[in-house]
Amino acid sequence: MSRRTVLAARTADDRPDTTEIRALAESAGHEVVAEHTQTRAADATFNLGRGKVEQVAESVRDHDAGYVVVDNELTPSQFFAWTDRLPDGVEVRDRFRLVLDIFEARASTRRATLQVELARLQHELHRRREVQSHDDEYNWFPTHDPEGEWIREVKLRIDRVQNRLKELPEEGDGNRERRHDAGFDFVALAGYTNAGKSTLLHRLADELSLEDLGAGPNDLAETATVEDRLFETLDTTTRRCTVDGRRLLVSDTVGFIRDLPHDLVEAFRSTLVEAREADVVVLVVDASKPVDALCERVTTVLDEVGDGPVVPAFNKADCVDEDELRRKSAVLPDDLGEPVPISATEGTGLKDLQTRVLAELPATTETFELPQGDDTMGFVAWCHDHGTVEAVEYGEHVRLQLRARPTVVEQAHARAATLTEGTTDTAGSSSDSSA
């Protein structure tokens, strides 16, 4: 079937913005050949008005399209109504089914595949219950039994998928604590799809630079491909990053979209574990978006990332002037603090962002004074590997100031205690921040 597609979108007020639904359709492999928008209250029969549906049908015939994508969620009866108005063989996708198509295509692991299947079945259960509730009106449902076979069959399949998911090992299970003990801090990049999270990760990572991707300062083709293809991966991507001696694991979490279907949010909630359990979340915001859209996106992400420290980053700041940045900064929640303006593509503002992240990480500063010797030199090397050595002085004794995670500082005390007699003497300690 032709992938030529006609878009249709409706909002109750203002003109619908089709930028995102067009990008979603193209990510799913559709060629958008026409679009129709409408500002009005929802129509019970079609969602859009009857006259607009006729215009869409005419566009389908004129462009020999094989699909219609509706940027709204359609009820079962509305699907039937649309199908009756369109030429034979034309398929209808509402927003949920379009996003689900993308998730199905991107699922590359057993967990992601099962999560997509779970979302599909949960949505199907809602649909079947809705159809059954209107059975007297439509005569679609085979039985009036509230928990008939039609319903029980889907619930049984949901139980099976949920059990399979429970049997899978927890993501990061056993690794997170070991990595913390090894001196790693966790930083999660969260935000809407296309906000620039993937490009920012490439900029920050130690072992994966833009140059490694074959992209020079003015040639970001590789990273642009990742950024422009919505939901490139449903699995968290994690890279190592070293900032002022502090070792970080930075994760690019699955992106959000406007009105992300509830069933998909629930099914993929485990993919947000990196954000909810991170030491710091960098909230990546597209600074070029209108104020209303920006506020909505910030609120949506904050609702999902937990209660830990959040550093807002205004990406694409090079696309707006300073006055606009100030206006948009003023609408953010007060407790977020001032957003850091950056440009992931240009590489500007990254030092300021790293400084803000470091300031939010849990850390303790401790000073050790130890005698000269090979064991002490080994201790110095270990401190460099597991935290930030802010100062080290060599003389009759070695005086070292270590800033690191509290658990790492505790390990440092234990290691110092195993050195030769007198090495446990510390010249003082202070706590800068704590988790």
Secondary structure, 3 states (H helix, E strand, C coil): CCCEEEEEEEECCCCCCCHHHHHHHHHCCCEEEEEEEEECCCECCCECCHHHHHHHHHHHHHHCCCEEEECCCCCHHHHHHHHHHCCCCCEEEEHHHHHHHHHHHHCCCHHHHHHHHHHHHHHHHHHHHHHHHCHHHHCCCCCCCCCCHHHHHHHHHHHHHHHHHHHCCCCCCCHHHHHHHCCEEEEEEEEECCCCHHHHHHHHCCCCCCCCCCCCCCCCHHHHHHHHCCCCCCCCEEEEEEECCEEEEEEECCCECCCCCHHHHHHCHHHHHHHHCCCEEEEEEECCCCHHHHHHHHHHHHHHCCCCCEEEEEECHHHCCHHHHHHHHHCCCHHHCCCEECECCCCECHHHHHHHHHHHCCEEEEEEEEECCHHHHHHHHHHHHHCEEEEEEECCEEEEEEEECHHHHHHHHHHHHCCCCCCCCEEEEEEEECC
